[in-house]
């Protein structure tokens, strides 16, 4: 089932966006994740595929270097893992439904949540996405706009998505745990572990290490290592 949470203005560029939750038969075409509730932010006025072609995906993807426009690629030539053509069906289903925040919150309690199945969750107004984050018991989340002052509150929930050792060290110095993509011959940093999916075949639904900086009972930040994966 697809739930349309609501329509909003992007906090990145003011463009029209929608927040969508997929909560039944919610396996994506990414077999790494497993069966999780999937939360997506997309443009609300055009399909995800059209948004990519026209560069309108900036409204939800921000400065992500995997965007074709950001990487200087031709239209449609992207290294982003998301199949935007596949997402057109769920986008149309969401547009056909009335917004239902209560149903979205209820879905958060059914199983672990993959926030950011598509789009940066910080593109959604904080009062909206924070309500869903607080409703989830277990989740994964990655943040590309981790340098912004207005997004520092997300450290408790999200991994800073980084693409170099220098970026990883910068984000960690700001208090983030990091998820770093690296080349096949690049070593792990001392404070990183390899994503368990590659080493042990563990799916995200069972791993759930990518859930930001969790606070211990004595209010000290946890000491779990950062995560790294070979770019695909």
LODRENNU-303228 format. One record per residue: residue number from 1; residue in three letters; chain; x, y, z of N, C-alpha, C in turn. Coordinates in steps of 0.2 Angstrom, whole numbers, m for minus. Layout:
% LODRENNU-303228
+-----+------+------+-------+-------+-------+-------+-------+-------+-------+-------+-------+
! pos ! code ! unit !   nc1 !   nc2 !   nc3 !  cac1 !  cac2 !  cac3 !   cc1 !   cc2 !   cc3 !
+-----+------+------+-------+-------+-------+-------+-------+-------+-------+-------+-------+
! NUM !  ala !    A !     X !     Y !     Z !     X !     Y !     Z !     X !     Y !     Z !
...
+-----+------+------+-------+-------+-------+-------+-------+-------+-------+-------+-------+
***
This chain:
% LODRENNU-303228
+-----+------+------+-------+-------+-------+-------+-------+-------+-------+-------+-------+
! pos ! code ! unit !   nc1 !   nc2 !   nc3 !  cac1 !  cac2 !  cac3 !   cc1 !   cc2 !   cc3 !
+-----+------+------+-------+-------+-------+-------+-------+-------+-------+-------+-------+
!   1 !  unk !    A !     4 !    m6 !     0 !     0 !     0 !     0 !     4 !     6 !     0 !
!   2 !  unk !    A !     2 !    11 !    m4 !     6 !    17 !    m4 !     2 !    23 !     0 !
!   3 !  unk !    A !     5 !    26 !     4 !     2 !    32 !     8 !     5 !    38 !     6 !
!   4 !  unk !    A !     1 !    43 !     4 !     4 !    50 !     3 !     3 !    54 !     9 !
!   5 !  unk !    A !     9 !    56 !    12 !     9 !    59 !    19 !     6 !    66 !    18 !
!   6 !  unk !    A !     9 !    69 !    12 !     7 !    76 !    11 !    11 !    80 !     6 !
!   7 !  unk !    A !     9 !    86 !     4 !    13 !    90 !    m1 !    16 !    96 !     3 !
!   8 !  unk !    A !    22 !    97 !     1 !    26 !   102 !     5 !    30 !   107 !     0 !
!   9 !  unk !    A !    33 !   112 !     3 !    38 !   115 !    m1 !    45 !   113 !     1 !
!  10 !  unk !    A !    50 !   111 !    m4 !    56 !   109 !    m2 !    60 !   114 !     2 !
!  11 !  unk !    A !    63 !   112 !     7 !    68 !   116 !    11 !    74 !   118 !     8 !
!  12 !  unk !    A !    75 !   114 !     2 !    82 !   115 !    m2 !    81 !   121 !    m7 !
!  13 !  unk !    A !    75 !   121 !   m11 !    75 !   126 !   m16 !    67 !   129 !   m17 !
!  14 !  unk !    A !    63 !   126 !   m12 !    56 !   129 !   m12 !    52 !   125 !   m17 !
!  15 !  unk !    A !    54 !   121 !   m21 !    50 !   117 !   m26 !    45 !   113 !   m23 !
!  16 !  unk !    A !    39 !   111 !   m26 !    34 !   107 !   m24 !    36 !   100 !   m23 !
!  17 !  unk !    A !    35 !    97 !   m17 !    37 !    90 !   m16 !    32 !    86 !   m12 !
!  18 !  unk !    A !    32 !    80 !   m12 !    28 !    76 !    m9 !    32 !    70 !    m5 !
!  19 !  unk !    A !    29 !    68 !     1 !    32 !    63 !     5 !    27 !    57 !     5 !
!  20 !  unk !    A !    30 !    51 !     3 !    26 !    45 !     2 !    29 !    39 !     6 !
!  21 !  unk !    A !    24 !    35 !     9 !    26 !    29 !    13 !    23 !    23 !     9 !
!  22 !  unk !    A !    28 !    18 !     8 !    26 !    12 !     6 !    26 !     7 !    11 !
!  23 !  unk !    A !    21 !     4 !    13 !    21 !     0 !    19 !    19 !    m8 !    19 !
!  24 !  unk !    A !    17 !   m10 !    13 !    15 !   m17 !    12 !    18 !   m19 !     5 !
!  25 !  unk !    A !    20 !   m25 !     5 !    24 !   m28 !     0 !    29 !   m22 !    m2 !
!  26 !  unk !    A !    33 !   m20 !     3 !    37 !   m14 !     2 !    45 !   m16 !     0 !
!  27 !  unk !    A !    46 !   m22 !    m2 !    53 !   m23 !    m5 !    54 !   m19 !   m11 !
!  28 !  unk !    A !    59 !   m15 !   m11 !    61 !   m11 !   m17 !    65 !   m16 !   m21 !
!  29 !  unk !    A !    67 !   m13 !   m27 !    72 !   m17 !   m31 !    79 !   m17 !   m29 !
!  30 !  unk !    A !    80 !   m15 !   m23 !    87 !   m15 !   m20 !    86 !   m21 !   m15 !
!  31 !  unk !    A !    89 !   m27 !   m17 !    89 !   m33 !   m13 !    93 !   m32 !    m6 !
!  32 !  unk !    A !    97 !   m27 !    m6 !   101 !   m26 !     0 !    97 !   m24 !     6 !
!  33 !  unk !    A !    91 !   m21 !     5 !    88 !   m18 !    11 !    83 !   m23 !    14 !
!  34 !  unk !    A !    80 !   m27 !    10 !    75 !   m32 !    13 !    68 !   m28 !    14 !
!  35 !  unk !    A !    64 !   m31 !    17 !    57 !   m29 !    18 !    56 !   m24 !    23 !
!  36 !  unk !    A !    57 !   m18 !    21 !    56 !   m12 !    26 !    51 !    m7 !    24 !
!  37 !  unk !    A !    48 !    m4 !    28 !    44 !     2 !    26 !    48 !     7 !    22 !
!  38 !  unk !    A !    46 !     9 !    17 !    50 !    14 !    13 !    47 !    21 !    12 !
!  39 !  unk !    A !    51 !    26 !    14 !    49 !    33 !    14 !    53 !    37 !     9 !
!  40 !  unk !    A !    49 !    40 !     4 !    52 !    43 !    m2 !    50 !    51 !    m2 !
!  41 !  unk !    A !    54 !    55 !    m4 !    53 !    62 !    m5 !    54 !    63 !   m13 !
!  42 !  unk !    A !    49 !    65 !   m16 !    49 !    66 !   m24 !    46 !    73 !   m25 !
!  43 !  unk !    A !    47 !    76 !   m31 !    44 !    81 !   m34 !    36 !    79 !   m34 !
!  44 !  unk !    A !    32 !    84 !   m33 !    25 !    82 !   m33 !    22 !    84 !   m40 !
!  45 !  unk !    A !    25 !    88 !   m44 !    22 !    91 !   m50 !    25 !    87 !   m56 !
!  46 !  unk !    A !    30 !    83 !   m56 !    32 !    79 !   m61 !    35 !    72 !   m59 !
!  47 !  unk !    A !    35 !    67 !   m63 !    37 !    60 !   m61 !    44 !    60 !   m59 !
!  48 !  unk !    A !    47 !    56 !   m55 !    54 !    55 !   m53 !    58 !    55 !   m59 !
!  49 !  unk !    A !    57 !    51 !   m64 !    61 !    51 !   m70 !    61 !    58 !   m74 !
!  50 !  unk !    A !    56 !    61 !   m74 !    56 !    68 !   m78 !    60 !    73 !   m73 !
!  51 !  unk !    A !    59 !    72 !   m67 !    63 !    77 !   m62 !    71 !    76 !   m63 !
!  52 !  unk !    A !    73 !    70 !   m64 !    80 !    68 !   m65 !    82 !    71 !   m72 !
!  53 !  unk !    A !    78 !    70 !   m77 !    80 !    73 !   m84 !    80 !    80 !   m84 !
!  54 !  unk !    A !    76 !    84 !   m80 !    76 !    91 !   m81 !    80 !    94 !   m75 !
!  55 !  unk !    A !    83 !    90 !   m71 !    87 !    93 !   m65 !    83 !    96 !   m60 !
!  56 !  unk !    A !    76 !    94 !   m60 !    72 !    96 !   m54 !    72 !    92 !   m48 !
!  57 !  unk !    A !    76 !    86 !   m49 !    77 !    82 !   m43 !    81 !    86 !   m37 !
!  58 !  unk !    A !    84 !    91 !   m39 !    88 !    95 !   m34 !    83 !    97 !   m28 !
!  59 !  unk !    A !    77 !    97 !   m29 !    72 !    99 !   m24 !    72 !    94 !   m18 !
!  60 !  unk !    A !    74 !    88 !   m20 !    74 !    82 !   m15 !    81 !    79 !   m14 !
!  61 !  unk !    A !    85 !    80 !   m19 !    92 !    77 !   m18 !    97 !    82 !   m16 !
!  62 !  unk !    A !    96 !    88 !   m17 !   101 !    93 !   m15 !   107 !    93 !   m19 !
!  63 !  unk !    A !   113 !    92 !   m15 !   119 !    92 !   m18 !   122 !    85 !   m19 !
!  64 !  unk !    A !   118 !    80 !   m19 !   121 !    73 !   m19 !   125 !    73 !   m26 !
!  65 !  unk !    A !   131 !    71 !   m25 !   135 !    70 !   m31 !   133 !    65 !   m36 !
!  66 !  unk !    A !   128 !    60 !   m34 !   126 !    55 !   m38 !   121 !    57 !   m43 !
!  67 !  unk !    A !   118 !    64 !   m42 !   113 !    66 !   m47 !   117 !    67 !   m54 !
!  68 !  unk !    A !   114 !    66 !   m59 !   117 !    66 !   m66 !   119 !    74 !   m67 !
!  69 !  unk !    A !   115 !    78 !   m66 !   116 !    85 !   m67 !   122 !    88 !   m63 !
!  70 !  unk !    A !   122 !    86 !   m56 !   128 !    88 !   m52 !   134 !    85 !   m54 !
!  71 !  unk !    A !   134 !    79 !   m57 !   140 !    76 !   m60 !   142 !    78 !   m67 !
!  72 !  unk !    A !   138 !    82 !   m70 !   140 !    84 !   m77 !   138 !    79 !   m82 !
!  73 !  unk !    A !   134 !    74 !   m80 !   132 !    69 !   m85 !   126 !    71 !   m90 !
!  74 !  unk !    A !   125 !    68 !   m95 !   120 !    69 !   m99 !   113 !    67 !   m96 !
!  75 !  unk !    A !   108 !    69 !   m98 !   101 !    68 !   m95 !   100 !    60 !   m95 !
!  76 !  unk !    A !    98 !    58 !   m89 !    97 !    50 !   m89 !   103 !    46 !   m87 !
!  77 !  unk !    A !   109 !    49 !   m88 !   115 !    45 !   m87 !   117 !    46 !   m80 !
!  78 !  unk !    A !   116 !    42 !   m76 !   116 !    43 !   m68 !   120 !    37 !   m65 !
!  79 !  unk !    A !   123 !    38 !   m60 !   126 !    33 !   m56 !   122 !    32 !   m50 !
!  80 !  unk !    A !   117 !    36 !   m49 !   112 !    34 !   m43 !   109 !    28 !   m44 !
!  81 !  unk !    A !   108 !    24 !   m38 !   106 !    17 !   m38 !    98 !    17 !   m39 !
!  82 !  unk !    A !    95 !    22 !   m38 !    87 !    22 !   m39 !    85 !    22 !   m46 !
!  83 !  unk !    A !    81 !    17 !   m47 !    78 !    16 !   m54 !    71 !    21 !   m54 !
!  84 !  unk !    A !    72 !    27 !   m57 !    66 !    32 !   m56 !    61 !    30 !   m61 !
!  85 !  unk !    A !    62 !    26 !   m66 !    56 !    24 !   m70 !    52 !    19 !   m66 !
!  86 !  unk !    A !    55 !    14 !   m62 !    52 !    10 !   m58 !    47 !    13 !   m53 !
!  87 !  unk !    A !    50 !    19 !   m51 !    46 !    23 !   m46 !    40 !    27 !   m48 !
!  88 !  unk !    A !    39 !    27 !   m55 !    34 !    31 !   m58 !    27 !    28 !   m56 !
!  89 !  unk !    A !    26 !    21 !   m55 !    20 !    18 !   m53 !    18 !    20 !   m46 !
!  90 !  unk !    A !    23 !    20 !   m41 !    21 !    22 !   m34 !    20 !    30 !   m34 !
!  91 !  unk !    A !    23 !    34 !   m38 !    22 !    41 !   m38 !    15 !    42 !   m40 !
!  92 !  unk !    A !    13 !    39 !   m46 !     6 !    40 !   m48 !     1 !    37 !   m43 !
!  93 !  unk !    A !     2 !    32 !   m39 !    m2 !    29 !   m34 !    m3 !    34 !   m29 !
!  94 !  unk !    A !     3 !    38 !   m27 !     2 !    42 !   m21 !    m2 !    49 !   m23 !
!  95 !  unk !    A !    m1 !    51 !   m29 !    m5 !    57 !   m32 !   m12 !    56 !   m32 !
!  96 !  unk !    A !   m14 !    49 !   m32 !   m21 !    48 !   m33 !   m25 !    47 !   m26 !
!  97 !  unk !    A !   m21 !    48 !   m21 !   m23 !    47 !   m14 !   m23 !    53 !   m10 !
!  98 !  unk !    A !   m28 !    54 !    m5 !   m28 !    60 !    m1 !   m22 !    59 !     4 !
!  99 !  unk !    A !   m19 !    64 !     7 !   m14 !    64 !    12 !   m17 !    61 !    18 !
! 100 !  unk !    A !   m13 !    57 !    22 !   m15 !    53 !    28 !    m9 !    52 !    32 !
! 101 !  unk !    A !    m8 !    57 !    36 !    m2 !    57 !    41 !    m3 !    52 !    46 !
! 102 !  unk !    A !   m10 !    51 !    49 !   m11 !    46 !    54 !    m9 !    39 !    51 !
! 103 !  unk !    A !   m11 !    37 !    45 !    m9 !    31 !    42 !    m2 !    30 !    42 !
! 104 !  unk !    A !     2 !    35 !    40 !     9 !    35 !    39 !    12 !    33 !    46 !
! 105 !  unk !    A !    10 !    37 !    51 !    13 !    36 !    58 !    11 !    28 !    60 !
! 106 !  unk !    A !     5 !    26 !    59 !     4 !    19 !    61 !     8 !    14 !    57 !
! 107 !  unk !    A !    10 !    16 !    51 !    14 !    11 !    47 !    21 !    11 !    50 !
! 108 !  unk !    A !    24 !    16 !    53 !    30 !    16 !    56 !    31 !    11 !    62 !
! 109 !  unk !    A !    26 !     8 !    65 !    26 !     3 !    70 !    26 !    m4 !    68 !
! 110 !  unk !    A !    25 !    m5 !    61 !    24 !   m12 !    59 !    31 !   m15 !    57 !
! 111 !  unk !    A !    36 !   m12 !    55 !    42 !   m15 !    54 !    48 !    m9 !    53 !
! 112 !  unk !    A !    54 !   m11 !    53 !    59 !    m6 !    52 !    58 !    m2 !    46 !
! 113 !  unk !    A !    60 !     5 !    46 !    59 !    10 !    41 !    65 !    12 !    37 !
! 114 !  unk !    A !    65 !    12 !    31 !    70 !    14 !    27 !    68 !    22 !    25 !
! 115 !  unk !    A !    70 !    26 !    29 !    69 !    33 !    27 !    74 !    35 !    21 !
! 116 !  unk !    A !    72 !    39 !    16 !    76 !    40 !    11 !    77 !    35 !     5 !
! 117 !  unk !    A !    71 !    31 !     5 !    71 !    26 !    m1 !    73 !    30 !    m8 !
! 118 !  unk !    A !    70 !    36 !    m8 !    72 !    41 !   m13 !    72 !    48 !   m10 !
! 119 !  unk !    A !    77 !    52 !   m11 !    76 !    59 !    m9 !    79 !    60 !    m2 !
! 120 !  unk !    A !    81 !    66 !    m1 !    84 !    68 !     6 !    79 !    70 !    11 !
! 121 !  unk !    A !    78 !    67 !    16 !    73 !    68 !    21 !    73 !    75 !    24 !
! 122 !  unk !    A !    79 !    78 !    23 !    80 !    85 !    26 !    76 !    90 !    21 !
! 123 !  unk !    A !    74 !    88 !    15 !    71 !    92 !    10 !    64 !    93 !    12 !
! 124 !  unk !    A !    61 !    89 !    17 !    55 !    89 !    20 !    55 !    94 !    26 !
! 125 !  unk !    A !    50 !    98 !    27 !    50 !   102 !    33 !    51 !    98 !    40 !
! 126 !  unk !    A !    55 !   100 !    44 !    57 !    97 !    50 !    51 !    94 !    54 !
! 127 !  unk !    A !    46 !    98 !    55 !    40 !    96 !    59 !    36 !    90 !    56 !
! 128 !  unk !    A !    37 !    89 !    50 !    34 !    83 !    47 !    38 !    77 !    48 !
! 129 !  unk !    A !    45 !    77 !    45 !    49 !    71 !    45 !    51 !    69 !    52 !
! 130 !  unk !    A !    52 !    74 !    57 !    53 !    73 !    64 !    48 !    69 !    67 !
! 131 !  unk !    A !    41 !    70 !    65 !    36 !    67 !    68 !    36 !    59 !    66 !
! 132 !  unk !    A !    38 !    58 !    60 !    38 !    51 !    57 !    44 !    47 !    61 !
! 133 !  unk !    A !    50 !    51 !    61 !    56 !    48 !    64 !    55 !    46 !    71 !
! 134 !  unk !    A !    51 !    50 !    75 !    49 !    48 !    82 !    45 !    43 !    83 !
! 135 !  unk !    A !    41 !    42 !    77 !    36 !    36 !    77 !    39 !    29 !    76 !
! 136 !  unk !    A !    45 !    29 !    73 !    48 !    23 !    71 !    52 !    20 !    76 !
! 137 !  unk !    A !    52 !    14 !    77 !    56 !    10 !    82 !    63 !     9 !    80 !
! 138 !  unk !    A !    63 !     7 !    73 !    70 !     5 !    70 !    70 !     8 !    63 !
! 139 !  unk !    A !    76 !    10 !    61 !    76 !    14 !    54 !    83 !    14 !    52 !
! 140 !  unk !    A !    84 !    16 !    45 !    90 !    18 !    42 !    89 !    25 !    39 !
! 141 !  unk !    A !    94 !    29 !    39 !    93 !    35 !    36 !   100 !    38 !    34 !
! 142 !  unk !    A !   101 !    41 !    28 !   107 !    44 !    26 !   106 !    52 !    24 !
! 143 !  unk !    A !   110 !    56 !    26 !   109 !    63 !    25 !   115 !    66 !    20 !
! 144 !  unk !    A !   113 !    69 !    15 !   119 !    72 !    10 !   120 !    79 !    12 !
! 145 !  unk !    A !   115 !    82 !    15 !   116 !    90 !    17 !   118 !    90 !    24 !
! 146 !  unk !    A !   123 !    86 !    26 !   125 !    86 !    33 !   129 !    92 !    35 !
! 147 !  unk !    A !   131 !    96 !    31 !   135 !   102 !    33 !   130 !   108 !    35 !
! 148 !  unk !    A !   124 !   108 !    33 !   119 !   113 !    34 !   118 !   114 !    42 !
! 149 !  unk !    A !   118 !   120 !    44 !   117 !   121 !    51 !   110 !   119 !    53 !
! 150 !  unk !    A !   105 !   120 !    49 !    98 !   118 !    50 !    97 !   110 !    50 !
! 151 !  unk !    A !   102 !   106 !    48 !   101 !    99 !    48 !   105 !    96 !    53 !
! 152 !  unk !    A !   108 !    99 !    58 !   112 !    96 !    63 !   108 !    92 !    68 !
! 153 !  unk !    A !   102 !    93 !    69 !    97 !    89 !    73 !    97 !    82 !    70 !
! 154 !  unk !    A !    98 !    81 !    64 !    97 !    74 !    61 !   103 !    70 !    63 !
! 155 !  unk !    A !   108 !    72 !    66 !   114 !    68 !    68 !   111 !    62 !    72 !
! 156 !  unk !    A !   106 !    63 !    76 !   103 !    58 !    81 !   100 !    52 !    77 !
! 157 !  unk !    A !    98 !    54 !    71 !    94 !    49 !    67 !    98 !    46 !    60 !
! 158 !  unk !    A !   102 !    50 !    58 !   105 !    49 !    51 !   112 !    48 !    51 !
! 159 !  unk !    A !   115 !    45 !    46 !   122 !    44 !    44 !   123 !    50 !    39 !
! 160 !  unk !    A !   129 !    53 !    40 !   131 !    58 !    35 !   134 !    54 !    29 !
! 161 !  unk !    A !   131 !    55 !    23 !   133 !    52 !    17 !   139 !    55 !    14 !
! 162 !  unk !    A !   145 !    52 !    14 !   151 !    55 !    12 !   155 !    51 !     7 !
! 163 !  unk !    A !   159 !    54 !     3 !   162 !    51 !    m3 !   170 !    51 !    m3 !
! 164 !  unk !    A !   173 !    53 !     3 !   180 !    53 !     3 !   182 !    53 !    11 !
! 165 !  unk !    A !   188 !    51 !    12 !   191 !    51 !    19 !   190 !    58 !    22 !
! 166 !  unk !    A !   192 !    63 !    18 !   192 !    70 !    20 !   185 !    72 !    22 !
! 167 !  unk !    A !   180 !    70 !    18 !   173 !    72 !    20 !   171 !    68 !    27 !
! 168 !  unk !    A !   173 !    62 !    27 !   171 !    58 !    33 !   174 !    61 !    39 !
! 169 !  unk !    A !   180 !    63 !    39 !   183 !    66 !    45 !   180 !    73 !    47 !
! 170 !  unk !    A !   178 !    77 !    41 !   174 !    83 !    43 !   168 !    82 !    46 !
! 171 !  unk !    A !   164 !    77 !    44 !   157 !    75 !    46 !   158 !    73 !    53 !
! 172 !  unk !    A !   163 !    68 !    55 !   164 !    65 !    61 !   166 !    71 !    66 !
! 173 !  unk !    A !   170 !    76 !    64 !   172 !    81 !    69 !   166 !    85 !    71 !
! 174 !  unk !    A !   160 !    85 !    66 !   154 !    89 !    68 !   149 !    85 !    72 !
! 175 !  unk !    A !   151 !    78 !    74 !   147 !    74 !    78 !   143 !    69 !    74 !
! 176 !  unk !    A !   144 !    68 !    68 !   140 !    63 !    64 !   144 !    57 !    64 !
! 177 !  unk !    A !   140 !    51 !    64 !   142 !    45 !    61 !   142 !    45 !    54 !
! 178 !  unk !    A !   146 !    41 !    50 !   146 !    42 !    43 !   145 !    36 !    39 !
! 179 !  unk !    A !   143 !    36 !    33 !   142 !    31 !    28 !   146 !    33 !    22 !
! 180 !  unk !    A !   152 !    30 !    21 !   157 !    32 !    16 !   157 !    27 !    10 !
! 181 !  unk !    A !   156 !    29 !     4 !   157 !    25 !    m2 !   165 !    26 !    m4 !
! 182 !  unk !    A !   168 !    20 !    m5 !   175 !    21 !    m7 !   176 !    16 !   m13 !
! 183 !  unk !    A !   182 !    17 !   m16 !   184 !    13 !   m22 !   186 !     6 !   m20 !
! 184 !  unk !    A !   186 !     1 !   m25 !   187 !    m6 !   m23 !   194 !    m7 !   m20 !
! 185 !  unk !    A !   199 !    m3 !   m21 !   205 !    m4 !   m18 !   207 !     1 !   m12 !
! 186 !  unk !    A !   202 !     5 !   m10 !   203 !     9 !    m5 !   202 !     6 !     2 !
! 187 !  unk !    A !   207 !     6 !     7 !   206 !     3 !    13 !   201 !     6 !    18 !
! 188 !  unk !    A !   198 !     3 !    23 !   194 !     6 !    28 !   198 !    10 !    32 !
! 189 !  unk !    A !   195 !    15 !    35 !   198 !    19 !    40 !   198 !    16 !    46 !
! 190 !  unk !    A !   202 !    18 !    51 !   202 !    14 !    58 !   196 !    14 !    61 !
! 191 !  unk !    A !   192 !    19 !    60 !   185 !    20 !    64 !   179 !    17 !    60 !
! 192 !  unk !    A !   181 !    13 !    55 !   175 !    11 !    50 !   175 !     3 !    50 !
! 193 !  unk !    A !   169 !     1 !    48 !   168 !    m6 !    47 !   165 !    m7 !    40 !
! 194 !  unk !    A !   166 !   m12 !    36 !   163 !   m14 !    30 !   156 !   m15 !    31 !
! 195 !  unk !    A !   152 !   m13 !    27 !   145 !   m14 !    27 !   144 !   m22 !    28 !
! 196 !  unk !    A !   140 !   m24 !    33 !   139 !   m31 !    34 !   136 !   m35 !    28 !
! 197 !  unk !    A !   132 !   m31 !    24 !   129 !   m35 !    18 !   134 !   m38 !    14 !
! 198 !  unk !    A !   140 !   m35 !    12 !   145 !   m37 !     8 !   149 !   m43 !    11 !
! 199 !  unk !    A !   150 !   m42 !    18 !   154 !   m47 !    21 !   150 !   m53 !    24 !
! 200 !  unk !    A !   144 !   m52 !    26 !   140 !   m58 !    29 !   133 !   m59 !    25 !
! 201 !  unk !    A !   132 !   m55 !    20 !   125 !   m55 !    17 !   119 !   m53 !    21 !
! 202 !  unk !    A !   121 !   m49 !    26 !   115 !   m46 !    31 !   111 !   m41 !    27 !
! 203 !  unk !    A !   105 !   m41 !    27 !   101 !   m36 !    24 !   100 !   m30 !    29 !
! 204 !  unk !    A !    98 !   m24 !    27 !    97 !   m18 !    31 !    92 !   m19 !    36 !
! 205 !  unk !    A !    87 !   m23 !    34 !    81 !   m24 !    39 !    83 !   m28 !    45 !
! 206 !  unk !    A !    89 !   m32 !    45 !    91 !   m35 !    51 !    98 !   m32 !    54 !
! 207 !  unk !    A !   101 !   m28 !    50 !   107 !   m24 !    52 !   105 !   m18 !    56 !
! 208 !  unk !    A !   103 !   m13 !    53 !   100 !    m7 !    56 !   106 !    m3 !    60 !
! 209 !  unk !    A !   112 !    m4 !    57 !   118 !     0 !    60 !   118 !     7 !    58 !
! 210 !  unk !    A !   114 !     9 !    52 !   114 !    15 !    49 !   109 !    20 !    52 !
! 211 !  unk !    A !   109 !    21 !    58 !   103 !    25 !    61 !   106 !    30 !    65 !
! 212 !  unk !    A !   112 !    33 !    63 !   114 !    39 !    66 !   117 !    38 !    73 !
! 213 !  unk !    A !   118 !    43 !    77 !   121 !    43 !    84 !   116 !    42 !    89 !
! 214 !  unk !    A !   116 !    36 !    92 !   111 !    35 !    97 !   114 !    36 !   103 !
! 215 !  unk !    A !   109 !    39 !   108 !   112 !    41 !   115 !   111 !    35 !   119 !
! 216 !  unk !    A !   116 !    34 !   124 !   115 !    29 !   129 !   111 !    31 !   135 !
! 217 !  unk !    A !   110 !    27 !   139 !   106 !    29 !   145 !   109 !    34 !   149 !
! 218 !  unk !    A !   115 !    35 !   149 !   118 !    40 !   153 !   119 !    46 !   149 !
! 219 !  unk !    A !   116 !    46 !   143 !   116 !    52 !   138 !   123 !    53 !   135 !
! 220 !  unk !    A !   127 !    48 !   135 !   133 !    49 !   131 !   132 !    46 !   124 !
! 221 !  unk !    A !   135 !    49 !   119 !   134 !    46 !   112 !   137 !    39 !   112 !
! 222 !  unk !    A !   134 !    35 !   108 !   137 !    28 !   107 !   144 !    28 !   104 !
! 223 !  unk !    A !   147 !    22 !   104 !   154 !    22 !   101 !   154 !    17 !    95 !
! 224 !  unk !    A !   148 !    16 !    92 !   148 !    11 !    86 !   152 !    14 !    81 !
! 225 !  unk !    A !   155 !    10 !    77 !   159 !    12 !    71 !   155 !    15 !    66 !
! 226 !  unk !    A !   159 !    19 !    61 !   156 !    21 !    55 !   156 !    16 !    50 !
! 227 !  unk !    A !   152 !    16 !    45 !   151 !    11 !    40 !   153 !    13 !    33 !
! 228 !  unk !    A !   156 !     9 !    29 !   159 !    10 !    23 !   157 !     5 !    18 !
! 229 !  unk !    A !   156 !     6 !    12 !   154 !     2 !     7 !   158 !     3 !     0 !
! 230 !  unk !    A !   159 !    m2 !    m4 !   162 !    m1 !   m10 !   157 !     2 !   m15 !
! 231 !  unk !    A !   159 !     7 !   m18 !   154 !    10 !   m23 !   152 !     5 !   m28 !
! 232 !  unk !    A !   145 !     6 !   m30 !   142 !     1 !   m35 !   139 !     5 !   m40 !
+-----+------+------+-------+-------+-------+-------+-------+-------+-------+-------+-------+
***
